[in-house]
Amino acid sequence: MKKIIVKAGTMSCLFYLCVLGDALGHEAGDVFEALPIPPEFIRQREVEKLEDQAALAKYALNDTDNIVRLMAVAKLHDQALLADIAKNSEHTYTRQSAIGKLEDQTLLVEIARNDKDFAVRTTAVFKIKDQTLLAEFAQNDKNHVIRRAAIQNLDDKALLANIAKNDESDRVRLAAARKLDDQTIIAEIAKNAENDTFLRRLAIEYLTDNAVLQEFANDKDELVRDTANQRLETLNKKESEDEKKQVEAQ
């Protein structure tokens, strides 16, 4: 069978080559016989076959390809090796992936406080269970993203109420108000965050009072009006479905 000679430098061409070969009546082997396989693809295949934790950790720490590193972390379960990667990898995504599998709360707190990248710190905060520590991050961290992350697992309703009323960031206030389902504060944010249409629309998505939503349906901002009308439609539909279920249950 005649061979199709194709030169390609990346795996992004592989799907299209398969389609091309199929359309021309050639088997995949004919298409790929002359295709140079990128070395990172070979290493990905090697990682797929590996179970040795130390070998996987070397790939996770040292490989130049992001996919190879993440594949290696996904197969790791040794907590000491994961801790090493979470602390020492030069790559944000790799550290985040390792943190996602960490169980050591002390180390998670250390990373949440000290990592140079706020995205990594956020990942660590999401995994913290200690309510006192979460309260510390929710109230005192300078980065509003970290404060919002801490709120997600915070149970102290009095503290959440204080944050919802007093935090300097409307996004943090909204996160706390959502946790409490405080409709008054959510409506206040939707009304007063005039320079942040996205935040206003996000707040409206959590409103449940039709009368309040009707006010936003007449807002001067078209996007806000559209969001309010969509929310009203959703609530009305749900109400009709609930009434139908009640009738059927009788």
N, C-alpha and C positions, 0 to 999 in steps of 0.2 A: 504494500500500500504506500502511496506517495506520502512523504512526510511534509508537514507544515512547519517551516522554520520560523520561529518567532523569537525575537530578542526583547526581553522586558526586564526592568530592574526591580520592580516591586510586585508584591502579591495582589495589588489592587487590580491588576489586569486578569487575574486568574478566572474570575467568573465570566468575563467577556470572552475569554479564549475558549472556555467550555461551550458557551453558546455558539461561538463561531464554528468550532469543531463539529458540534451537533448539526448545525445548519448545513455544513458541507459534507456531512456523512462520514466524518472521521471520528475515531475513538479518542477518548481523552489522552491516552498514552501517546498517540501520534502527535497531538498538539503540544504536550508537555515535554517530549523527549529532548528537545533542544532548548528548553526554557531554563535559564540559570536560576536556581533556587536561592533566594536571599538567605544569608547565614542566620539571621534572626529566626527565620521560619524553621530551620533545622534545630536551633536551640529550643524553640517552643515544643517541637516534637520530643526532644530529649527530656524536657521538664514533664511532659505528659506521662512519660514512662517511669519517672523517678518516684521513689517513696522515701529514700534516705533523707532524714531531716537536715543533717549538716550540709549535704550537697544542695538541697533546695535553698537553704539559707544563703549559700554562696551566690546562687543565681539571683536571689532576691536583693542582695546587697550590692552585687558587683556588675550585673549585666547592664549593657547599654540600652537595651530595648525595654520599653515600658510594659509591653504585653508579657514578655518573658518574666519580668520581675513580679508582676501581679499574679501570673499563673503560679509562680513558685510560692508566693505568700498564701495563696488560696489552698495549697496542699500542706502547709505547715500547721502543726498543732503543738509543737514544743514551745511552751510558754517562755522559756529563757531565750530561745532564738528569736521568737516574735518580739520580745522586749528589746533585744539588741537592735533589731531592724527598726522598731518604732522610735528608738532614741537616736540611731546613728545613720540611717539611710539619708542620702543627699536629696532624695526625690519625695516631693509632697505626697503624691498619690500612693507611693509605696509605704510611707509612714502611716498614712490614713488606713490603708488596707490592713496593716499589721495591728494597729490600734483597735480596729474593729473586731479582732480575735483575742485581744488581751483580756485577762481576768483580774490582774493585779490592780486593785483600786488605788493603792499608794502610788504606783507608777503612773496610772492614769491622771491622778491629781497633779503629779510633778510635770507631766507633759502639758496638761491643761494650763498650768501656770507659766511654763518656761519656754515652750516651743516657739521658734521664731516666726512660724507661719500661723496666722489666725485660723485658717481652714483646718489645720491639724489640731489646734487647740480646741476648736469646735467639736471635732470628732471625738476627742477625749472627754469633753464635758458631757456629751450625749450619753456616755457610758458610766458616768459617776452616779452612784446610788445614795451616798451619804447626804442626808437632807441639810445638815449644817453647812457642808461644803458647797452644795448647790445654792443655798441661800447667799453664801459669800460671793459666789460668781454672779448670781442674779442681781445683787445689789451693788457690787463694788467694781466689777471689771470695767475697764475703760472702753472696751469694744462692745458696741451694741449687739453684734452678732453673737458674741459669747454670752451676753446676758439673756438673749432670747433662747439660746440653746439650753441654758440652765433652767429656765422657766418650764421647759417641756416636761421635766421630771420632778418639779417642785410641787409639794403637796400642801404647804402651809398657806391656808386661804387668807389669813390676815396679812401675811407678807405679800401674797399675790395682789391683794386689794390695794395695798400701799404702793406697789410698783405700778399697777394699772392707773393709779391716780397721779403719781408723782415722777415717774421716770422721765428724763429729758427727751427720750426718743419715743415718738409716736408708735413706731413699729414694736418696740418693747412693751409699751402700754397695751397695744392691741393683743400681743401674745398673752399677756397676763389676763386681760379682760376675756379673751376667748376661753382660757382655762377655767375661769369662773363663770363663764356664760353671762357676763355682766352686760346686758343689753344697753343700759344707759351710757356706759363708757364707750362701748363700740359705736353707738350712734354719734356720740360726741366727737370721736376720732374721724368718723366718716364725714361729719359736717365741717370740722375745723382744720383738717389737714389740707388746706387750700392749694398748697404748692406741690402736692404729691397725689396726683390723680390715681396712680396705681394703688397707693395705700387706701385711699377713699373707697375705691372699687373693692379692694380686698375686705375692708371692714363691712361693706354692704352685703357681701356674700355670707356674713355670719348673723345678719339681722333676721329677726323672726316676726317683728311687729308690722302688720300690713299698713297701718296708718303712718308709721315712720318711713317705711319704704316708699309710700306714695309721695311723701315730701321730696324724697330724692329723685323720684320719677319726673319731677318738675324742675330739677336742678339746671343751672345755666350751662353746666358741662355736659356735652352730648354723651361722652363715654360713661359718665356717672348715671345719666338718665337711662341709658341702655342697660347698664348693669342692674339698676334698681328694677326696671321692668322685667328683666329676665328672672330676677330673684322672686318677684311677685308671681310671675307665671309658674315658677317651680313650686312655691308654697301653695298656690291655689290648686295646682295639679295634685299635690300630695294630699291636700285637704279633701279633694273630691274622691281620691282613691281610698282614703281612710273611711269616709262616709259610706262608700260602696261596700267595703269590707264589713262594716258594722251592720249594714242592712242584710247582707248575705249571711251573717252570723246569727241573726235573729230567727 
